[in-house]
Amino acid sequence: MKLRIDKLPKTDEDLEEIQQEIESEHHHHHEEEGQSIEEVLGELYIRLQSLESKSKELEDSSETCKEEISRIYKILGKMLIALTTKDENEKIKNLKDILSTLE
């Protein structure tokens, strides 16, 4: 049985809509296929949950990367100031800021 699904199911309602469509259009196939619609939808639901979990992990990882990149730019800015300033107190202040950021 080949299904044409225009969008990925994002909610339980989407899965129910797909189930109704499958049952109405392909009712006679599910007995021939050896798998019930409930089994197929169950598998779809499990895979959807897995994708949602992976998506959440990627979002968290992305957020961590953004924070680290921001931290690197902050350190680079302080280093640039420390290297270019003539004032020794300003150099020391920026180097101390870098150390505290790295801790």
N, CA and C of each residue as an Amber inpcrd file, in Angstrom:
protein
   309
   0.8480000  -1.1620000   0.0000000   0.0000000   0.0000000   0.0000000
   0.8940000   1.2260000   0.0000000   0.7350000   2.1040000  -0.9540000
   1.5170000   3.3260000  -1.0370000   0.6360000   4.4850000  -0.6140000
   1.1290000   5.2450000   0.3540000   0.3660000   6.3800000   0.8650000
   1.0190000   7.6710000   0.4160000   0.2120000   8.6380000   0.1250000
   0.7220000   9.9640000  -0.2100000   0.3270000  10.8750000   0.9390000
   1.3170000  11.3010000   1.6900000   1.0620000  12.1710000   2.8280000
   1.7030000  13.5170000   2.5180000   0.8830000  14.5660000   2.4760000
   1.3560000  15.8920000   2.1010000   2.2060000  16.5580000   3.1750000
   1.9880000  16.1820000   4.4170000   2.7560000  16.8090000   5.4910000
   3.0690000  15.7630000   6.5460000   4.1150000  16.0170000   7.3140000
   4.4460000  15.1240000   8.4180000   3.4520000  15.3440000   9.5430000
   2.9880000  14.2790000  10.1580000   2.0580000  14.4490000  11.2750000
   2.7820000  15.0840000  12.4560000   2.1820000  16.1400000  13.0140000
   2.8090000  16.8470000  14.1200000   2.0430000  16.6710000  15.4170000
   0.8040000  16.2620000  15.3080000  -0.0160000  16.1120000  16.5050000
  -0.7960000  14.8130000  16.4200000  -1.4270000  14.4720000  17.5310000
  -2.2830000  13.2870000  17.5360000  -3.4400000  13.4520000  16.5540000
  -3.9210000  14.6890000  16.4000000  -5.0190000  14.9370000  15.4580000
  -4.5810000  14.6350000  14.0260000  -3.3430000  15.0040000  13.6920000
  -2.8250000  14.7010000  12.3570000  -2.7780000  13.1940000  12.1250000
  -2.3460000  12.4670000  13.1450000  -2.3020000  11.0060000  13.0220000
  -3.7020000  10.4210000  12.8660000  -4.6560000  10.9580000  13.6140000
  -6.0360000  10.4820000  13.4880000  -6.5850000  10.7680000  12.0990000
  -6.2580000  11.9430000  11.5560000  -6.7070000  12.2970000  10.2100000
  -6.1300000  11.3250000   9.1810000  -4.8640000  11.0030000   9.3280000
  -4.2310000  10.0410000   8.4210000  -4.8790000   8.6760000   8.5640000
  -5.1540000   8.2740000   9.8020000  -5.7980000   6.9820000  10.0410000
  -7.1620000   6.9250000   9.3570000  -7.9560000   7.9790000   9.4840000
  -9.2780000   8.0020000   8.8550000  -9.1540000   7.9350000   7.3400000
  -8.1890000   8.6620000   6.7920000  -7.9860000   8.6440000   5.3440000
  -7.5900000   7.2510000   4.8670000  -6.7030000   6.6280000   5.6120000
  -6.2630000   5.2830000   5.2430000  -7.4270000   4.3080000   5.3060000
  -8.1930000   4.3830000   6.3810000  -9.3180000   3.4610000   6.5410000
 -10.3710000   3.6580000   5.4600000 -10.6450000   4.8970000   5.0860000
 -11.7000000   5.1360000   4.1020000 -11.2600000   4.7850000   2.6820000
 -10.0010000   5.0580000   2.3360000  -9.5550000   4.8430000   0.9630000
  -8.9200000   3.4750000   0.7230000  -8.3850000   2.8870000   1.7570000
  -7.6250000   1.6630000   1.5490000  -8.0470000   0.5550000   2.5040000
  -9.2920000   0.5020000   2.8370000  -9.7710000  -0.4480000   3.8310000
  -9.4710000  -1.8940000   3.4380000  -9.6710000  -2.2230000   2.1940000
  -9.4900000  -3.6090000   1.7740000  -8.0210000  -4.0320000   1.7680000
  -7.0980000  -3.0960000   1.7450000  -5.6780000  -3.4410000   1.7000000
  -5.1370000  -3.9020000   3.0430000  -5.6800000  -3.3990000   4.1260000
  -5.0330000  -3.6840000   5.4070000  -5.1240000  -5.1530000   5.7840000
  -6.1040000  -5.8630000   5.2910000  -6.1770000  -7.2960000   5.5480000
  -5.1500000  -8.0420000   4.7070000  -4.8960000  -7.5600000   3.5090000
  -3.9490000  -8.2030000   2.6090000  -2.5010000  -7.9340000   3.0130000
  -2.2330000  -6.8190000   3.5970000  -0.8710000  -6.4030000   3.9120000
  -0.2640000  -7.1740000   5.0720000  -1.0410000  -7.7090000   5.9630000
  -0.5060000  -8.4390000   7.0960000  -0.2770000  -7.5640000   8.3140000
  -0.3410000  -6.2640000   8.1690000  -0.2150000  -5.3380000   9.2880000
  -1.4980000  -4.5360000   9.3850000  -1.9230000  -4.3240000  10.5970000
  -3.1240000  -3.5180000  10.7680000  -2.7550000  -2.0410000  10.7070000
  -3.7340000  -1.2370000  10.4500000  -3.5390000   0.2110000  10.4150000
  -3.0430000   0.6980000  11.7680000  -3.5590000   0.0950000  12.8290000
  -3.1360000   0.5020000  14.1650000  -1.6390000   0.2620000  14.3670000
  -1.1370000  -0.8560000  13.8380000   0.2970000  -1.1400000  13.9560000
   1.1220000  -0.1170000  13.1820000   0.6730000   0.1890000  11.9700000
   1.3860000   1.1620000  11.1410000   1.3590000   2.5310000  11.8100000
   0.1950000   2.9450000  12.2800000   0.0930000   4.2430000  12.9420000
   0.8810000   4.2650000  14.2450000   0.8940000   3.1460000  14.9380000
   1.7030000   3.0570000  16.1520000   3.1720000   3.2700000  15.8450000
   3.6280000   2.6360000  14.7750000   5.0210000   2.8120000  14.3550000
   5.2820000   4.2550000  13.9320000   4.3540000   4.8480000  13.1870000
   4.4870000   6.2590000  12.8020000   4.5730000   7.1510000  14.0320000
   3.7380000   6.8730000  15.0110000   3.6990000   7.6800000  16.2270000
   5.0190000   7.5620000  16.9920000   5.5550000   6.3550000  17.0830000
   6.8370000   6.1430000  17.7650000   7.9500000   6.9000000  17.0470000
   7.9470000   6.8260000  15.7330000   8.9770000   7.5310000  14.9620000
   8.8180000   9.0420000  15.0780000   7.5810000   9.5240000  15.1290000
   7.3300000  10.9530000  15.3180000   7.8840000  11.4110000  16.6620000
   7.6300000  10.6300000  17.6990000   8.1540000  10.9760000  19.0220000
   9.6810000  10.9810000  19.0200000  10.2720000  10.0350000  18.3220000
  11.7260000   9.9740000  18.2180000  12.2660000  11.2180000  17.5120000
  11.6080000  11.6170000  16.4290000  12.0260000  12.8230000  15.7080000
  11.8810000  14.0650000  16.5780000  10.7900000  14.1470000  17.3400000
  10.5940000  15.2900000  18.2290000  11.6940000  15.3370000  19.2870000
  12.0680000  14.1810000  19.7990000  13.1310000  14.1000000  20.8010000
  14.4670000  14.5490000  20.2080000  14.7710000  14.0720000  19.0160000
  16.0170000  14.4690000  18.3550000  16.0160000  15.9590000  18.0480000
  14.8690000  16.4880000  17.6480000  14.7430000  17.9130000  17.3720000
  15.0260000  18.7340000  18.6220000  14.4910000  18.2960000  19.7530000
  14.7180000  18.9900000  21.0260000  16.1970000  18.9550000  21.3910000
  16.8430000  17.8020000  21.1980000  18.2780000  17.6880000  21.4790000
  19.0760000  18.6570000  20.6090000  18.7090000  18.7460000  19.3260000
  19.4140000  19.6560000  18.4250000  19.2040000  21.1120000  18.8190000
  17.9850000  21.4540000  19.2450000  17.7200000  22.8160000  19.6980000
  18.5690000  23.1480000  20.9170000  18.6530000  22.2150000  21.8670000
  19.4640000  22.4280000  23.0660000  20.9390000  22.5780000  22.7010000
  21.4040000  21.7260000  21.8170000  22.7960000  21.7780000  21.3770000
  23.0830000  23.0960000  20.6600000  22.1560000  23.5280000  19.8410000
  22.2950000  24.7870000  19.1180000  22.3870000  25.9570000  20.0910000
  21.5700000  25.9300000  21.1260000  21.5720000  26.9890000  22.1330000
  22.9170000  27.0210000  22.8570000  23.4470000  25.8610000  23.1980000
  24.7520000  25.7780000  23.8580000  25.8470000  26.3430000  22.9540000
  25.7920000  26.0050000  21.6750000  26.7770000  26.5180000  20.7180000
  26.6960000  28.0380000  20.6080000  25.4870000  28.5770000  20.5810000
  25.3120000  30.0320000  20.5140000  25.9510000  30.7050000  21.7220000
  25.7540000  30.1340000  22.9010000  26.3340000  30.7030000  24.1210000
  27.8570000  30.6560000  24.0750000  28.4140000  29.5530000  23.6060000
  29.8710000  29.4210000  23.5270000  30.4620000  30.3800000  22.4980000
  29.8010000  30.5440000  21.3700000  30.2680000  31.4810000  20.3440000
  30.2530000  32.9020000  20.8930000  29.1950000  33.2500000  21.6040000
  29.1000000  34.5720000  22.2190000  30.2470000  34.7840000  23.2040000
  30.5430000  33.7670000  23.9750000  31.6370000  33.8300000  24.9500000
  32.9860000  34.0230000  24.2410000  33.1960000  33.3290000  23.1410000
  34.4420000  33.4610000  22.3710000  34.5970000  34.8840000  21.8470000
  33.5160000  35.4510000  21.2990000  33.5820000  36.8200000  20.7870000
  33.8610000  37.8220000  21.9040000  33.2910000  37.5860000  23.0640000
  33.5360000  38.4640000  24.2100000  35.0200000  38.4210000  24.5810000
  35.5940000  37.2170000  24.6160000  37.0140000  37.0610000  24.9400000
  37.8850000  37.7270000  23.8770000  37.5480000  37.5180000  22.6080000
  38.3250000  38.1350000  21.5270000  38.2860000  39.6570000  21.6100000
  37.1240000  40.1980000  21.9380000  37.0010000  41.6500000  22.0890000
  37.8860000  42.1720000  23.2070000  37.8710000  41.4720000  24.3410000
  38.7100000  41.8730000  25.4800000  40.1940000  41.7420000  25.1240000
  40.5570000  40.6940000  24.3720000  41.9510000  40.5100000  23.9610000
  42.3980000  41.6390000  23.0400000  41.5360000  42.0120000  22.1250000
  41.8530000  43.0890000  21.1920000  42.0930000  44.3970000  21.9390000
  41.2250000  44.6770000  22.9040000  41.3950000  45.8910000  23.7080000
  42.7060000  45.8180000  24.4900000  42.9760000  44.6620000  25.1100000
  44.2050000  44.5120000  25.9030000  45.4600000  44.6650000  25.0450000
  45.4080000  44.2020000  23.8140000  46.5770000  44.2820000  22.9360000
  46.7970000  45.6720000  22.3490000  45.7380000  46.4200000  22.1720000
  45.8620000  47.7060000  21.4820000  45.9340000  48.9080000  22.4120000
  45.5400000  48.7450000  23.6540000  45.5300000  49.8990000  24.5530000
  46.9380000  50.1990000  25.0750000  47.1970000  51.4520000  25.3250000
  48.4770000  51.8910000  25.8830000  48.4240000  51.9210000  27.4050000
  47.2270000  52.0250000  27.9440000  47.0390000  52.1230000  29.3930000
  47.2220000  50.7490000  30.0380000  48.2220000  50.6320000  30.9140000
  48.5150000  49.3590000  31.5760000  47.3500000  48.8880000  32.4460000
  46.6770000  49.8100000  33.1230000  45.5340000  49.4450000  33.9710000
  44.3990000  48.8530000  33.1320000  44.1910000  49.4300000  31.9610000
  43.1540000  48.9200000  31.0490000  43.5210000  47.5150000  30.5610000
  44.8080000  47.2950000  30.2620000  45.2660000  45.9630000  29.8430000
  45.0070000  44.9420000  30.9470000  45.4080000  45.2900000  32.1610000
  45.2350000  44.3810000  33.2950000  43.7600000  44.0820000  33.5210000
  42.9270000  45.1220000  33.4680000  41.4820000  44.9490000  33.6690000
  40.9110000  43.9780000  32.6320000  41.2520000  44.1620000  31.3670000
  40.7260000  43.2970000  30.3050000  41.2620000  41.8750000  30.4090000
  42.5250000  41.7190000  30.7850000  43.0810000  40.3730000  30.9580000
  42.4110000  39.6560000  32.1300000  42.1200000  40.3890000  33.2010000
  41.3920000  39.7970000  34.3330000  39.9750000  39.4070000  33.9200000
  39.3410000  40.2580000  33.0930000  37.9990000  39.9280000  32.5840000
  38.0360000  38.6400000  31.7550000  39.0870000  38.4990000  30.9600000
  39.2360000  37.2830000  30.1480000  39.3710000  36.0630000  31.0520000
  40.2190000  36.1800000  32.0750000  40.3950000  35.0640000  33.0110000
  39.0890000  34.6880000  33.6900000  38.3390000  35.6790000  34.1290000
  37.0690000  35.3700000  34.8090000  36.0610000  34.7440000  33.8470000
  36.0990000  35.1490000  32.5900000  35.1980000  34.5610000  31.5910000
  35.5720000  33.1070000  31.3080000  36.8640000  32.8110000  31.3440000
  37.3290000  31.4550000  31.0590000  37.1080000  30.4900000  32.2180000
  36.9090000  31.0090000  33.4140000  36.7280000  30.1290000  34.5780000
  35.3550000  29.5400000  34.6440000
